Amino acid sequence: MKNGKWFALMALVLVISLATGGFAISGFKNYMANNCAGFLRERVLSHLDYAMQELKLTSGQQARYSHVRERIGAGLDGISSRHKVARDAVVAEMSKADPNLDALAGMMKKEVAVLSESVNAEIDLMVETYDILDAGQQKQLVQRLKMHMKDHAEHSHR
């Protein structure tokens, strides 16, 4: 794998991991309880759409991206649905007078495993999106990701 492609893959993994990891954890805290269903999907897809618009895709690339975008959205919808089910199960168990924390921990472990598989599928789709681009666009995307990572690093160390 070329260095640029490897870097882009790692940056995309970081972005998706941060987005979905925080999203999964929020499910166990009842954070954004009524608004999560579309949050992850819209956040990820809006960032991707903006990046693809900036890269000025050809009509052929746009058609391919639209197909991959639909699959990314469907995967994110699945993650959102599982999030709601898991959150509701946690809330139901914790609202009992004597919640079964062992059962709750077991359920959460299963959800983390499923989330991992889902994130892996989303990462594959991100790589597929990257592969749609020509060499110049790939270079531009890598530069954008480097700037994003630099900005993120500067903001997280304040």
C-alpha positions in Angstrom: 0.0 0.0 0.0 1.4 3.4 -0.9 2.3 5.8 1.9 -0.4 8.3 1.0 -3.1 5.6 0.8 -1.9 4.1 4.1 -2.0 7.6 5.7 -5.4 8.3 4.3 -6.7 4.9 5.6 -5.3 5.6 9.1 -6.8 9.1 9.1 -10.2 7.8 8.1 -10.0 5.0 10.7 -9.3 7.7 13.3 -12.2 9.9 12.2 -14.7 7.0 12.0 -13.4 5.6 15.3 -13.8 8.9 17.1 -17.2 9.4 15.7 -18.6 5.9 16.3 -16.7 5.3 19.5 -18.1 8.4 21.1 -21.5 7.6 19.7 -21.4 4.0 21.2 -20.3 5.3 24.6 -23.0 7.9 24.5 -25.6 5.1 24.2 -24.6 3.8 27.6 -25.0 7.3 29.2 -28.3 8.3 27.6 -26.6 11.2 26.0 -28.5 12.8 23.1 -31.2 10.1 23.8 -33.8 11.3 21.4 -31.6 12.9 18.7 -28.9 10.2 17.9 -30.8 8.4 15.1 -29.6 10.7 12.4 -26.7 12.5 14.1 -23.9 10.1 13.1 -25.2 9.6 9.6 -25.6 13.3 8.9 -22.3 14.2 10.5 -20.2 11.7 8.6 -22.0 12.1 5.3 -21.9 15.9 5.4 -18.1 15.8 6.0 -17.7 13.3 3.1 -20.0 15.3 0.8 -18.1 18.5 1.5 -14.7 16.8 0.8 -16.0 15.3 -2.4 -17.4 18.6 -3.5 -14.1 20.3 -2.9 -12.3 17.6 -4.9 -14.6 18.3 -7.9 -15.5 14.7 -8.9 -16.1 13.9 -12.5 -19.6 12.6 -13.4 -18.3 9.1 -13.4 -16.7 9.5 -10.0 -19.8 11.2 -8.7 -22.0 8.2 -9.8 -19.6 5.8 -8.0 -19.4 8.0 -4.9 -23.2 8.2 -4.8 -23.5 4.4 -4.7 -20.8 4.1 -2.0 -22.4 7.0 -0.1 -25.7 5.1 0.0 -24.0 2.1 1.5 -22.1 4.2 4.0 -25.5 5.8 5.1 -27.1 2.4 5.4 -24.3 1.1 7.6 -24.5 4.2 9.8 -28.2 3.8 10.0 -27.6 0.2 11.3 -25.2 1.5 13.9 -27.7 4.1 15.0 -30.5 1.5 15.3 -28.3 -0.8 17.4 -27.3 2.2 19.5 -31.0 2.9 20.3 -31.7 -0.7 21.1 -28.6 -1.0 23.3 -29.4 2.3 25.1 -32.9 1.3 25.8 -31.7 -2.1 27.2 -29.3 -0.3 29.5 -31.9 2.2 30.6 -34.4 -0.6 31.3 -31.9 -2.7 33.2 -30.6 0.2 35.3 -34.1 1.3 36.1 -34.7 -1.9 38.0 -34.5 -2.0 41.8 -31.6 -4.5 41.6 -30.0 -4.3 38.1 -28.1 -7.3 36.9 -24.7 -5.7 36.1 -23.2 -9.0 35.0 -25.9 -9.4 32.3 -25.5 -5.7 31.4 -21.8 -6.1 31.0 -22.3 -9.2 28.8 -24.7 -7.3 26.6 -22.4 -4.3 26.3 -19.5 -6.6 25.3 -21.6 -8.1 22.6 -22.5 -4.7 21.4 -18.9 -3.6 21.3 -18.1 -6.7 19.1 -20.9 -5.9 16.7 -19.9 -2.2 16.6 -16.4 -3.3 15.8 -17.6 -5.3 12.8 -19.8 -2.4 11.7 -16.9 0.1 11.9 -14.7 -2.3 9.9 -17.3 -2.3 7.2 -17.5 1.5 7.2 -13.7 1.7 7.0 -13.8 -0.5 3.9 -16.3 1.8 2.3 -14.1 4.8 3.2 -11.2 3.1 1.4 -13.5 2.4 -1.5 -14.4 6.1 -1.6 -10.7 6.9 -1.6 -10.1 4.5 -4.5 -12.7 6.4 -6.6 -10.3 9.4 -6.7 -7.6 10.0 -9.2 -4.0 10.5 -7.9 -4.3 14.3 -7.7 -7.5 14.1 -5.8 -6.1 11.5 -3.5 -3.1 13.8 -2.8 -5.6 16.7 -2.0 -7.6 14.5 0.3 -4.5 13.4 2.2 -3.5 17.1 2.6 -7.0 17.9 3.9 -6.7 15.0 6.4 -3.3 16.1 7.6 -4.6 19.6 8.2 -7.7 18.2 10.0 -5.5 16.0 12.2 -3.2 18.9 13.0 -6.2 21.1 13.9 -7.6 18.3 16.0 -4.3 17.8 17.8 -3.9 21.5 18.5 -7.4 21.8 19.9 -7.2 18.6 22.0 -4.0 19.7 23.8 -5.3 23.0 25.1 
